[in-house]
Amino acid sequence: MKKKENRAVKAGGIWASPFMTTFIAKIVTIIIGLMIGLILLLFTSGTEVAIPAFKTIITGSFGLVGFRTGMGRMLYYAVPILMTGLSVGFALRTGVFNIGAPGQFLMGLYAGLFAGIHFAPALGGATWVAAIIAGALAGGVWGLIQGMLQAYKKMNAIICGIMMNYVALYLVNMLIRADRALYFGGRSYTNSLPGDALLPRLGMNNIFTGSAANSGIIIGIAVCVAAYFILKKTTLGYELKATGLNREAARYAGIKVERVVAVSMMISGVFAALGGVLYHNGAMGQKYTLGDALRPEGFTGIPVALLGSNHPIAIIFSALFISYLQVGGLGMQSFGIESEIVTVITSITIFFCSFNVLFQKLYIRLIDKLFEGRA
């Protein structure tokens, strides 16, 4: 029976190719998510509001603010989820689920904020570089701690990651409150960063007028390319992928699995932390608001990674797509739709994107039936 199915799949040609299977499955999950979002919108807002608002999320609000402004906003909001998505995807290549990305994101954000304010008088125009380095180091250390606990102490990855997230949240709150240069009592947010701590705009403010687009997206894409190179062209990358495919086989081949897992989490921590730095140091007047809730960018990285099949290059496009939906969701509020409804609709769409593997299997079965007679 299995041989017959394989022959049917081969008879499908390009329609049964791995690329087409993945592509079709992703399109179907996106459409289903959007349709359910539309139904919810119709129930909560009525036809007169729901249809124009739904068009806004489909067009990414470009029709409301213009193409250049909409594109700039999409690029700006894509940066943090691009980095957290890369963080989750990179760890999954090693067979590790990095649910600690929100905590690593926060550690990077704090380190970038600290360096941006304290180092500015001495470093001047190079402060933003120091902020990125500080953020990457902080995230790497935080990820390494989690990786070592998982690899050497056999702690559960989910429990360890979630607990590390909340330790990071309250640690950052404590450190910020204790630093008068970052925070003054009586308010819930930090001081603004000086101009030297902000990422260069590289003329993007002229290209994408009315947006906060900056060099962060260029840095993010470069990091994704570097991650692809590590996985594809280096000995470390081979060890990471081998460990992810089969730990026991990798150990039998002489790979130090525990070390590989710890290093993978360290690198993942660097990626997630860069998301925090690039986002917070990317716009003038940006302030971090202290609170008891984790930043959503860390968790949004999970569907970004899944939608991109954990591939560093594909994650670039999945991050841009989800950012496109989020910008469109923000535009929906101009129709008087509550922000909570907007969040639910975009979350439903992102949620269904996670069913990609299931729809791939269903699509392959469909191909089997369609081309069974030609096999």
C-alpha positions as a Markdown table, in Angstrom:
| # | Residue | x | y | z |
|---|---|---|---|---|
| 1 | Met | 0.0 | 0.0 | 0.0 |
| 2 | Lys | 2.8 | 2.4 | 0.9 |
| 3 | Lys | 4.6 | 1.7 | -2.4 |
| 4 | Lys | 1.4 | 2.5 | -4.2 |
| 5 | Glu | 1.0 | 5.8 | -2.3 |
| 6 | Asn | 4.6 | 6.7 | -3.1 |
| 7 | Arg | 4.0 | 6.1 | -6.8 |
| 8 | Ala | 0.9 | 8.3 | -6.7 |
| 9 | Val | 2.8 | 11.1 | -5.1 |
| 10 | Lys | 5.6 | 10.8 | -7.8 |
| 11 | Ala | 2.9 | 11.0 | -10.5 |
| 12 | Gly | 1.7 | 14.3 | -9.0 |
| 13 | Gly | 4.9 | 16.0 | -10.2 |
| 14 | Ile | 5.5 | 19.5 | -9.1 |
| 15 | Trp | 2.1 | 19.5 | -7.2 |
| 16 | Ala | 3.5 | 16.8 | -4.9 |
| 17 | Ser | 6.9 | 18.4 | -4.4 |
| 18 | Pro | 8.0 | 19.2 | -0.9 |
| 19 | Phe | 8.0 | 23.0 | -1.7 |
| 20 | Met | 4.5 | 22.9 | -3.2 |
| 21 | Thr | 3.2 | 20.8 | -0.3 |
| 22 | Thr | 4.5 | 23.2 | 2.3 |
| 23 | Phe | 3.4 | 26.2 | 0.3 |
| 24 | Ile | -0.2 | 25.0 | -0.3 |
| 25 | Ala | -0.5 | 23.9 | 3.4 |
| 26 | Lys | 0.6 | 27.4 | 4.6 |
| 27 | Ile | -1.8 | 29.2 | 2.3 |
| 28 | Val | -4.7 | 27.0 | 3.4 |
| 29 | Thr | -4.0 | 27.6 | 7.1 |
| 30 | Ile | -3.8 | 31.3 | 6.6 |
| 31 | Ile | -7.1 | 31.5 | 4.7 |
| 32 | Ile | -8.9 | 29.4 | 7.3 |
| 33 | Gly | -7.5 | 31.6 | 10.1 |
| 34 | Leu | -8.6 | 34.8 | 8.3 |
| 35 | Met | -12.1 | 33.4 | 7.6 |
| 36 | Ile | -12.7 | 32.5 | 11.2 |
| 37 | Gly | -11.5 | 36.0 | 12.1 |
| 38 | Leu | -14.0 | 37.5 | 9.6 |
| 39 | Ile | -16.8 | 35.4 | 11.2 |
| 40 | Leu | -15.9 | 36.7 | 14.6 |
| 41 | Leu | -15.8 | 40.2 | 13.3 |
| 42 | Leu | -19.2 | 39.9 | 11.7 |
| 43 | Phe | -20.7 | 38.7 | 15.0 |
| 44 | Thr | -19.1 | 41.5 | 17.1 |
| 45 | Ser | -19.3 | 44.5 | 14.8 |
| 46 | Gly | -21.9 | 43.9 | 12.1 |
| 47 | Thr | -21.5 | 43.9 | 8.3 |
| 48 | Glu | -21.2 | 47.7 | 7.8 |
| 49 | Val | -18.1 | 47.8 | 10.0 |
| 50 | Ala | -16.7 | 44.3 | 9.7 |
| 51 | Ile | -16.2 | 44.2 | 5.9 |
| 52 | Pro | -14.2 | 47.5 | 5.6 |
| 53 | Ala | -12.2 | 46.5 | 8.8 |
| 54 | Phe | -11.5 | 43.1 | 7.4 |
| 55 | Lys | -10.2 | 44.7 | 4.2 |
| 56 | Thr | -7.8 | 46.7 | 6.3 |
| 57 | Ile | -6.2 | 43.6 | 7.8 |
| 58 | Ile | -6.0 | 42.0 | 4.4 |
| 59 | Thr | -4.3 | 45.1 | 2.9 |
| 60 | Gly | -2.1 | 45.6 | 6.0 |
| 61 | Ser | -3.7 | 49.0 | 6.5 |
| 62 | Phe | -1.7 | 50.2 | 3.5 |
| 63 | Gly | -4.9 | 51.7 | 2.1 |
| 64 | Leu | -5.3 | 53.9 | 5.3 |
| 65 | Val | -1.8 | 55.2 | 5.7 |
| 66 | Gly | -0.3 | 54.8 | 2.3 |
| 67 | Phe | 2.1 | 52.2 | 0.9 |
| 68 | Arg | 5.4 | 53.6 | 2.1 |
| 69 | Thr | 4.2 | 54.3 | 5.6 |
| 70 | Gly | 2.5 | 50.9 | 5.8 |
| 71 | Met | 5.6 | 49.1 | 4.5 |
| 72 | Gly | 7.8 | 51.0 | 7.0 |
| 73 | Arg | 5.6 | 50.0 | 9.9 |
| 74 | Met | 5.6 | 46.4 | 8.8 |
| 75 | Leu | 9.4 | 46.3 | 8.6 |
| 76 | Tyr | 9.7 | 48.0 | 12.1 |
| 77 | Tyr | 7.3 | 45.5 | 13.8 |
| 78 | Ala | 8.8 | 42.6 | 12.0 |
| 79 | Val | 12.2 | 43.0 | 13.7 |
| 80 | Pro | 11.5 | 41.7 | 17.2 |
| 81 | Ile | 9.4 | 38.7 | 16.0 |
| 82 | Leu | 12.0 | 37.9 | 13.4 |
| 83 | Met | 14.6 | 37.6 | 16.1 |
| 84 | Thr | 12.5 | 35.6 | 18.5 |
| 85 | Gly | 11.2 | 33.4 | 15.7 |
| 86 | Leu | 14.8 | 32.7 | 14.7 |
| 87 | Ser | 15.6 | 32.0 | 18.3 |
| 88 | Val | 12.8 | 29.4 | 18.6 |
| 89 | Gly | 13.5 | 27.9 | 15.2 |
| 90 | Phe | 17.3 | 27.6 | 15.8 |
| 91 | Ala | 16.7 | 25.7 | 19.0 |
| 92 | Leu | 14.1 | 23.4 | 17.5 |
| 93 | Arg | 16.8 | 22.4 | 14.9 |
| 94 | Thr | 18.6 | 20.9 | 17.9 |
| 95 | Gly | 15.5 | 19.2 | 19.2 |
| 96 | Val | 15.0 | 21.8 | 22.0 |
| 97 | Phe | 11.9 | 23.9 | 22.5 |
| 98 | Asn | 13.0 | 27.4 | 23.5 |
| 99 | Ile | 10.0 | 28.7 | 25.3 |
| 100 | Gly | 12.4 | 30.9 | 27.3 |
| 101 | Ala | 12.6 | 33.4 | 24.4 |
| 102 | Pro | 10.5 | 36.1 | 26.2 |
| 103 | Gly | 12.9 | 36.1 | 29.1 |
| 104 | Gln | 15.9 | 36.3 | 26.8 |
| 105 | Phe | 14.2 | 39.1 | 24.9 |
| 106 | Leu | 13.8 | 41.1 | 28.1 |
| 107 | Met | 17.4 | 40.6 | 29.2 |
| 108 | Gly | 18.5 | 41.9 | 25.8 |
| 109 | Leu | 16.1 | 44.8 | 26.1 |
| 110 | Tyr | 17.4 | 45.7 | 29.5 |
| 111 | Ala | 21.1 | 45.4 | 28.6 |
| 112 | Gly | 20.5 | 47.6 | 25.5 |
| 113 | Leu | 18.7 | 50.2 | 27.6 |
| 114 | Phe | 21.4 | 50.1 | 30.3 |
| 115 | Ala | 24.3 | 50.5 | 27.8 |
| 116 | Gly | 22.4 | 53.1 | 25.8 |
| 117 | Ile | 22.0 | 55.4 | 28.8 |
| 118 | His | 25.2 | 54.8 | 30.8 |
| 119 | Phe | 27.6 | 54.5 | 27.9 |
| 120 | Ala | 26.4 | 57.3 | 25.8 |
| 121 | Pro | 28.5 | 60.1 | 27.4 |
| 122 | Ala | 31.7 | 58.1 | 26.8 |
| 123 | Leu | 31.0 | 56.4 | 23.5 |
| 124 | Gly | 29.0 | 59.0 | 21.6 |
| 125 | Gly | 27.9 | 57.8 | 18.2 |
| 126 | Ala | 29.1 | 54.3 | 18.8 |
| 127 | Thr | 26.7 | 53.8 | 21.7 |
| 128 | Trp | 24.2 | 51.9 | 19.6 |
| 129 | Val | 26.9 | 49.3 | 18.7 |
| 130 | Ala | 27.7 | 48.9 | 22.4 |
| 131 | Ala | 24.0 | 48.4 | 23.2 |
| 132 | Ile | 23.7 | 45.6 | 20.6 |
| 133 | Ile | 26.8 | 43.9 | 22.0 |
| 134 | Ala | 25.6 | 44.2 | 25.6 |
| 135 | Gly | 22.2 | 42.9 | 24.7 |
| 136 | Ala | 23.6 | 39.9 | 22.8 |
| 137 | Leu | 25.9 | 39.0 | 25.7 |
| 138 | Ala | 23.0 | 39.3 | 28.3 |
| 139 | Gly | 20.8 | 37.1 | 26.1 |
| 140 | Gly | 23.5 | 34.6 | 25.5 |
| 141 | Val | 24.3 | 34.2 | 29.2 |
| 142 | Trp | 20.6 | 33.8 | 30.0 |
| 143 | Gly | 20.1 | 31.3 | 27.3 |
| 144 | Leu | 23.2 | 29.4 | 28.4 |
| 145 | Ile | 21.9 | 29.1 | 32.0 |
| 146 | Gln | 18.7 | 27.6 | 30.7 |
| 147 | Gly | 20.5 | 25.3 | 28.3 |
| 148 | Met | 22.9 | 24.0 | 31.0 |
| 149 | Leu | 20.0 | 23.3 | 33.3 |
| 150 | Gln | 18.2 | 21.3 | 30.5 |
| 151 | Ala | 21.3 | 19.5 | 29.2 |
| 152 | Tyr | 23.2 | 18.6 | 32.4 |
| 153 | Lys | 20.5 | 18.7 | 35.1 |
| 154 | Lys | 17.8 | 17.2 | 32.8 |
| 155 | Met | 15.3 | 19.9 | 33.8 |
| 156 | Asn | 12.0 | 19.9 | 31.8 |
| 157 | Ala | 12.4 | 22.4 | 29.0 |
| 158 | Ile | 8.9 | 23.9 | 29.3 |
| 159 | Ile | 9.0 | 24.4 | 33.1 |
| 160 | Cys | 12.6 | 25.7 | 33.0 |
| 161 | Gly | 11.8 | 28.1 | 30.2 |
| 162 | Ile | 8.7 | 29.5 | 31.8 |
| 163 | Met | 10.3 | 30.0 | 35.2 |
| 164 | Met | 13.3 | 31.7 | 33.6 |
| 165 | Asn | 10.9 | 34.0 | 31.8 |
| 166 | Tyr | 9.4 | 35.2 | 35.0 |
| 167 | Val | 12.8 | 35.4 | 36.8 |
| 168 | Ala | 13.9 | 37.7 | 33.9 |
| 169 | Leu | 10.8 | 39.8 | 34.1 |
| 170 | Tyr | 11.0 | 40.6 | 37.8 |
| 171 | Leu | 14.8 | 40.8 | 37.8 |
| 172 | Val | 14.6 | 43.4 | 35.0 |
| 173 | Asn | 12.0 | 45.3 | 37.0 |
| 174 | Met | 14.1 | 45.3 | 40.1 |
| 175 | Leu | 17.3 | 46.4 | 38.3 |
| 176 | Ile | 15.5 | 49.2 | 36.5 |
| 177 | Arg | 13.9 | 50.5 | 39.7 |
| 178 | Ala | 17.2 | 50.5 | 41.4 |
| 179 | Asp | 18.9 | 52.6 | 38.7 |
| 180 | Arg | 18.1 | 56.4 | 38.9 |
| 181 | Ala | 19.5 | 56.9 | 35.5 |
| 182 | Leu | 17.0 | 54.6 | 34.0 |
| 183 | Tyr | 14.0 | 55.2 | 36.2 |
| 184 | Phe | 12.5 | 57.7 | 38.6 |
| 185 | Gly | 9.8 | 56.7 | 41.1 |
| 186 | Gly | 6.2 | 57.6 | 40.7 |
| 187 | Arg | 5.8 | 56.4 | 37.1 |
| 188 | Ser | 5.7 | 53.0 | 35.4 |
| 189 | Tyr | 8.1 | 53.5 | 32.5 |
| 190 | Thr | 11.8 | 54.2 | 31.9 |
| 191 | Asn | 13.6 | 57.2 | 30.6 |
| 192 | Ser | 14.0 | 57.7 | 26.9 |
| 193 | Leu | 17.2 | 56.7 | 25.2 |
| 194 | Pro | 19.6 | 59.3 | 24.0 |
| 195 | Gly | 20.0 | 59.8 | 20.2 |
| 196 | Asp | 23.4 | 58.1 | 20.1 |
| 197 | Ala | 21.9 | 54.9 | 21.5 |
| 198 | Leu | 19.3 | 54.6 | 18.7 |
| 199 | Leu | 19.9 | 52.5 | 15.6 |
| 200 | Pro | 20.8 | 54.4 | 12.5 |
| 201 | Arg | 17.9 | 55.1 | 10.2 |
| 202 | Leu | 20.0 | 54.9 | 7.0 |
| 203 | Gly | 17.6 | 57.1 | 5.1 |
| 204 | Met | 14.6 | 54.8 | 5.8 |
| 205 | Asn | 12.8 | 57.7 | 7.4 |
| 206 | Asn | 12.8 | 59.3 | 3.9 |
| 207 | Ile | 11.9 | 56.2 | 2.0 |
| 208 | Phe | 9.2 | 55.0 | 4.5 |
| 209 | Thr | 7.8 | 58.3 | 5.6 |
| 210 | Gly | 5.7 | 58.4 | 8.7 |
| 211 | Ser | 7.2 | 55.2 | 10.2 |
| 212 | Ala | 9.9 | 54.2 | 12.6 |
| 213 | Ala | 11.7 | 51.9 | 10.0 |
| 214 | Asn | 15.4 | 51.7 | 10.7 |
| 215 | Ser | 18.5 | 49.6 | 10.1 |
| 216 | Gly | 17.2 | 47.0 | 12.6 |
| 217 | Ile | 15.5 | 45.0 | 9.8 |
| 218 | Ile | 18.8 | 44.9 | 7.8 |
| 219 | Ile | 20.7 | 43.7 | 10.9 |
| 220 | Gly | 17.9 | 41.1 | 11.5 |
| 221 | Ile | 18.1 | 39.7 | 8.0 |
| 222 | Ala | 21.9 | 39.6 | 8.2 |
| 223 | Val | 21.6 | 37.6 | 11.5 |
| 224 | Cys | 19.2 | 35.1 | 9.8 |
| 225 | Val | 21.7 | 34.6 | 6.9 |
| 226 | Ala | 24.5 | 34.1 | 9.5 |
| 227 | Ala | 22.3 | 31.5 | 11.3 |
| 228 | Tyr | 21.7 | 29.7 | 7.9 |
| 229 | Phe | 25.4 | 29.7 | 7.3 |
| 230 | Ile | 26.1 | 28.2 | 10.8 |
| 231 | Leu | 23.6 | 25.4 | 10.3 |
| 232 | Lys | 24.6 | 24.7 | 6.7 |
| 233 | Lys | 28.3 | 25.2 | 6.4 |
| 234 | Thr | 29.9 | 24.6 | 9.8 |
| 235 | Thr | 30.8 | 21.6 | 12.0 |
| 236 | Leu | 28.8 | 23.1 | 14.8 |
| 237 | Gly | 25.8 | 23.3 | 12.5 |
| 238 | Tyr | 26.2 | 19.6 | 11.6 |
| 239 | Glu | 26.3 | 18.7 | 15.2 |
| 240 | Leu | 23.3 | 20.8 | 16.0 |
| 241 | Lys | 21.2 | 19.2 | 13.3 |
| 242 | Ala | 22.4 | 15.7 | 14.1 |
| 243 | Thr | 21.5 | 16.2 | 17.7 |
| 244 | Gly | 18.1 | 17.4 | 16.8 |
| 245 | Leu | 17.4 | 14.4 | 14.5 |
| 246 | Asn | 18.5 | 11.7 | 16.9 |
| 247 | Arg | 20.4 | 12.4 | 20.1 |
| 248 | Glu | 21.4 | 8.8 | 20.8 |
| 249 | Ala | 22.8 | 8.4 | 17.3 |
| 250 | Ala | 24.6 | 11.7 | 17.6 |
| 251 | Arg | 26.1 | 10.6 | 20.9 |
| 252 | Tyr | 27.2 | 7.3 | 19.4 |
| 253 | Ala | 28.9 | 9.3 | 16.6 |
| 254 | Gly | 31.0 | 11.0 | 19.2 |
| 255 | Ile | 29.1 | 14.3 | 19.5 |
| 256 | Lys | 28.9 | 15.8 | 23.0 |
| 257 | Val | 25.1 | 16.1 | 23.0 |
| 258 | Glu | 24.9 | 18.0 | 26.3 |
| 259 | Arg | 27.4 | 20.6 | 25.1 |
| 260 | Val | 25.6 | 21.0 | 21.8 |
| 261 | Val | 22.2 | 21.6 | 23.5 |
| 262 | Ala | 23.8 | 24.2 | 25.9 |
| 263 | Val | 25.5 | 26.0 | 23.0 |
| 264 | Ser | 22.3 | 25.9 | 20.9 |
| 265 | Met | 20.3 | 27.6 | 23.8 |
| 266 | Met | 23.1 | 30.1 | 24.2 |
| 267 | Ile | 22.9 | 31.1 | 20.5 |
| 268 | Ser | 19.1 | 31.1 | 20.7 |
| 269 | Gly | 19.4 | 33.4 | 23.7 |
| 270 | Val | 21.6 | 35.8 | 21.6 |
| 271 | Phe | 19.0 | 35.9 | 18.8 |
| 272 | Ala | 16.1 | 36.6 | 21.1 |
| 273 | Ala | 18.0 | 39.2 | 23.0 |
| 274 | Leu | 18.9 | 41.0 | 19.8 |
| 275 | Gly | 15.2 | 41.3 | 19.2 |
| 276 | Gly | 14.8 | 43.2 | 22.4 |
| 277 | Val | 17.7 | 45.5 | 21.6 |
| 278 | Leu | 16.8 | 46.2 | 18.0 |
| 279 | Tyr | 13.2 | 46.9 | 18.9 |
| 280 | His | 13.7 | 49.1 | 21.9 |
| 281 | Asn | 16.7 | 51.0 | 20.5 |
| 282 | Gly | 15.0 | 51.3 | 17.2 |
| 283 | Ala | 12.7 | 54.3 | 17.7 |
| 284 | Met | 13.0 | 57.8 | 19.2 |
| 285 | Gly | 11.1 | 58.2 | 22.5 |
| 286 | Gln | 10.8 | 54.5 | 23.1 |
| 287 | Lys | 10.1 | 53.6 | 26.8 |
| 288 | Tyr | 9.9 | 50.3 | 28.6 |
| 289 | Thr | 6.9 | 50.0 | 30.8 |
| 290 | Leu | 7.4 | 48.0 | 33.9 |
| 291 | Gly | 4.7 | 45.4 | 34.7 |
| 292 | Asp | 3.8 | 41.9 | 35.6 |
| 293 | Ala | 3.2 | 40.6 | 32.1 |
| 294 | Leu | 5.8 | 39.2 | 29.6 |
| 295 | Arg | 6.3 | 40.9 | 26.3 |
| 296 | Pro | 4.2 | 39.2 | 23.5 |
| 297 | Glu | 7.1 | 39.3 | 21.0 |
| 298 | Gly | 8.7 | 36.4 | 22.7 |
| 299 | Phe | 5.7 | 34.1 | 22.3 |
| 300 | Thr | 4.9 | 35.3 | 18.8 |
| 301 | Gly | 8.3 | 33.9 | 17.8 |
| 302 | Ile | 6.8 | 30.4 | 18.2 |
| 303 | Pro | 4.3 | 30.7 | 15.3 |
| 304 | Val | 6.9 | 32.7 | 13.3 |
| 305 | Ala | 9.3 | 29.7 | 13.6 |
| 306 | Leu | 6.6 | 27.1 | 12.9 |
| 307 | Leu | 5.3 | 29.0 | 9.8 |
| 308 | Gly | 8.9 | 29.2 | 8.6 |
| 309 | Ser | 9.5 | 25.5 | 9.2 |
| 310 | Asn | 12.4 | 26.5 | 11.5 |
| 311 | His | 14.4 | 27.5 | 8.4 |
| 312 | Pro | 16.4 | 30.8 | 9.0 |
| 313 | Ile | 15.6 | 32.2 | 5.6 |
| 314 | Ala | 12.0 | 31.2 | 5.6 |
| 315 | Ile | 11.6 | 32.8 | 9.0 |
| 316 | Ile | 12.3 | 36.2 | 7.4 |
| 317 | Phe | 9.2 | 35.9 | 5.3 |
| 318 | Ser | 7.0 | 34.4 | 8.0 |
| 319 | Ala | 8.0 | 37.3 | 10.3 |
| 320 | Leu | 7.1 | 39.8 | 7.6 |
| 321 | Phe | 3.8 | 38.1 | 7.0 |
| 322 | Ile | 2.8 | 38.1 | 10.7 |
| 323 | Ser | 4.0 | 41.7 | 11.1 |
| 324 | Tyr | 1.8 | 42.5 | 8.0 |
| 325 | Leu | -1.2 | 41.1 | 9.9 |
| 326 | Gln | -0.4 | 43.0 | 13.1 |
| 327 | Val | -0.1 | 46.3 | 11.3 |
| 328 | Gly | -3.4 | 45.6 | 9.5 |
| 329 | Gly | -4.9 | 44.8 | 12.9 |
| 330 | Leu | -3.8 | 48.1 | 14.3 |
| 331 | Gly | -5.5 | 49.8 | 11.3 |
| 332 | Met | -8.7 | 48.1 | 12.2 |
| 333 | Gln | -9.0 | 50.2 | 15.4 |
| 334 | Ser | -9.7 | 53.2 | 13.2 |
| 335 | Phe | -13.1 | 51.7 | 12.6 |
| 336 | Gly | -14.0 | 51.7 | 16.3 |
| 337 | Ile | -13.2 | 48.1 | 16.9 |
| 338 | Glu | -11.8 | 47.3 | 20.4 |
| 339 | Ser | -8.2 | 46.5 | 20.6 |
| 340 | Glu | -9.0 | 43.2 | 22.3 |
| 341 | Ile | -11.1 | 42.1 | 19.3 |
| 342 | Val | -8.2 | 43.0 | 17.0 |
| 343 | Thr | -5.8 | 40.9 | 19.1 |
| 344 | Val | -8.1 | 37.9 | 19.1 |
| 345 | Ile | -8.5 | 38.1 | 15.3 |
| 346 | Thr | -4.8 | 38.3 | 14.6 |
| 347 | Ser | -4.1 | 35.6 | 17.2 |
| 348 | Ile | -6.6 | 33.2 | 15.6 |
| 349 | Thr | -4.9 | 33.7 | 12.2 |
| 350 | Ile | -1.5 | 33.1 | 13.7 |
| 351 | Phe | -2.8 | 30.1 | 15.7 |
| 352 | Phe | -4.1 | 28.4 | 12.6 |
| 353 | Cys | -0.7 | 28.9 | 10.9 |
| 354 | Ser | 0.6 | 26.4 | 13.5 |
| 355 | Phe | -1.5 | 23.7 | 11.9 |
| 356 | Asn | 0.8 | 23.6 | 8.9 |
| 357 | Val | 2.1 | 20.1 | 9.4 |
| 358 | Leu | -1.4 | 18.7 | 9.7 |
| 359 | Phe | -2.5 | 20.3 | 6.5 |
| 360 | Gln | 0.6 | 19.1 | 4.7 |
| 361 | Lys | -0.4 | 15.5 | 5.6 |
| 362 | Leu | -4.0 | 16.1 | 4.4 |
| 363 | Tyr | -2.7 | 17.6 | 1.2 |
| 364 | Ile | -0.4 | 14.6 | 0.5 |
| 365 | Arg | -3.4 | 12.3 | 1.0 |
| 366 | Leu | -5.4 | 14.4 | -1.5 |
| 367 | Ile | -2.6 | 14.1 | -4.0 |
| 368 | Asp | -2.5 | 10.3 | -3.4 |
| 369 | Lys | -6.2 | 10.1 | -4.3 |
| 370 | Leu | -6.1 | 12.4 | -7.3 |
| 371 | Phe | -3.1 | 10.7 | -9.0 |
| 372 | Glu | -3.7 | 7.2 | -7.8 |
| 373 | Gly | -5.0 | 6.1 | -11.2 |
| 374 | Arg | -1.8 | 7.4 | -12.9 |
| 375 | Ala | 0.6 | 5.7 | -10.5 |
